[in-house]
Amino acid sequence: MIDAQRLKEMEMYKLEADVIRKQSQDIKKKLKEHFNFEIEKYLILDIVENETYHHFCSLVNLAVVNDRLSVENGEILKEGIKEIFKITGDYDRLDKTILIDCDCK
């Protein structure tokens, strides 16, 4: 039997997952419109989780090596993300609110 506290925690986790799912969908849609190519879910999740640009680029390279993204699109994506997020250093964070709050077509 699930107690009230455990039920409340489960509801909270579901709400958090719903927020992440919605943010991922919104960001994926905006980036697809901006770049005009499909972007892997794990790259979108890096943005949702406010990862560093360095980490994002590592995952882009992984996507290229695994034939999930062409070399050309990988370079376009890295440079475009750098511009969108105004990245100045490899360890700058990707601030998801930039994409959630903007119309970046």
Residue pairs with C-beta under 8 A, 6 or more apart in sequence:
2 10
20 45
20 48
23 48
23 96
23 100
24 41
24 44
24 45
24 48
26 99
26 100
27 44
27 47
27 48
27 96
27 99
27 100
28 39
28 41
28 44
30 99
30 102
30 104
30 105
31 39
31 44
31 99
32 38
32 39
33 105
34 80
34 84
34 104
34 105
35 73
35 76
35 77
35 80
37 69
37 73
37 76
39 69
39 77
40 59
40 63
40 68
40 69
42 59
42 63
43 56
43 59
43 60
43 63
43 77
46 55
46 56
46 59
46 94
47 56
47 81
47 94
47 96
47 99
48 96
49 96
50 93
50 94
50 95
50 96
51 93
51 94
52 90
52 91
52 92
52 93
52 94
53 81
53 82
53 85
53 87
53 89
53 90
53 91
53 92
53 93
53 94
54 90
54 91
56 78
56 81
56 94
57 78
57 90
60 69
60 74
60 77
60 78
61 74
63 69
63 74
64 70
64 71
64 74
69 77
81 87
81 94
84 98
84 99
84 104
85 92
85 94
85 95
85 98
87 94
98 104
